Amino acid sequence: MAFVGRVLTFVGFVWFLIGLFSVGKFLSKPVGGTLPLEWDDLGLLLTFLIYLGPGLLIGGLGVIFLVVGRKRKKRPREVEVRENKVREEEQEEEEKEEAAEERGVKKCPRCTKEVQVGAKICRFCRYDFREPSLQTLQAKVIKLRGKYIQLLREFRDSKDPAEKASLRREIDQINDEIENLRKQIVRE
């Protein structure tokens, strides 16, 4: 759309310049004659109708196409950049969790200090790991929602009916998990 806008703007600008040149040519001729509407006046009117008006119209349309084309381009890029950033952050978080599990430690959701995997109470802030906290449940919902959105995109882009059915089952399962977590959050 931006290319069309550039072409229309250029054509409209050139067309308008030709019209200005023609108008200048008509206006530089000496005025004379007794008729109310002379050939020169008619030529001036035709120049406006043929060059200046359409030149402005085409140029204006070109500018509109340029503006609309730029807005359409920016939106998907910004969304894609945000999605990539979220994916990278999720991957980093998962890698950190896996590395911590390999060392036999986990992070306390309240104070973010590392404690042993088998700990029932955080030794720093006295957080009780036996009951899931509201923050933990909300974090799980957010993580599941991200996976849910990713699966919906895959479902939308998939052409294979068997793959769509498999994705549909996964989507339903994640949706049920999210609903169960929300019920737990409401209870707390």
Secondary structure, 3 states (H helix, E strand, C coil): CHHHHHHHHHHHHHHHHHHHHHHHHHHHCCCCCCCCCCHHHHHHHHHHHHHHHHHHHHHHHHHHHHHHHHHHHHHHHHHHHHHHHHHHHHHHHHHHHHHHHHHCEEECCCCCCEEECCCCECCCCCCECCCCCHHHHHHHHHHHHHHHHHHHHHHHHCCCHHHHHHHHHHHHHHHHHHHHHHHHHHHC
